[in-house]
Amino acid sequence: MQQVQNGNPLFCDTDAVDDFFGKIEGAMSAAQAAYDNAHTQPSAVMQGCVLDDSSGCQSLVFGGGFPDVNTTRFPSPVIVLHRNWVAGGWGLGIFNFVP
């Protein structure tokens, strides 16, 4: 409290405060843009799966594909998640993708 009353520059530099919050806003906007680019909704659901032949397995279909979120050189790892809703099991695979 004494520092505020004495006019400590840390608390009086409104440009620094504006710059600080501007950087936070920029980081949040970048995070939202990355999420919007990576969050893709499926266009359909089909019975049966490529990685699991048990009953009750469903595949999500992404008819429009996925947006490119790759920031590295190829080949790039792609994570494939698998969930069987009936059996409750999970599976995953990491595959090198080369377009």
RAPEDA-V814693 format. One line per field, one symbol per residue. ss: DSSP state (A for helix, B for strand, O for the rest). psi: psi as a letter, one per 20 degrees, with the letter a starting at -180 (. if undefined). burial: b if it has 16 or more other C-alpha atoms within 10 Angstrom, else e. A space follows every 10 residues. Layout:
# RAPEDA-V814693
ss=???
psi=???
burial=???
This chain:
# RAPEDA-V814693
ss=OAAAAOOOAA AAOAAAAAAA AAAAAAAAAA AAAAAAAAOO OOOBBBBOOO OOOOOOOBBB BOOOOOOOOO OOOOOBBBBB BBBOOOOOOB BBBBBBBOO
psi=hhhghjlphh iinhhhgggg hhhgggghgg ggggghhhop qqirpqqqqh ipjqqipqpp pnhjaqqojp jarqqppppo qppohgijqq qqqoqppo.
burial=eeeeeeeeee eeeeeeeeee eeeeeeeeee eeeeeeeeee eeeeeeebbe eeeeeebbbe eeeeeeeeee eeeeeeeeee ebbbeeeeee eeeeeeeee
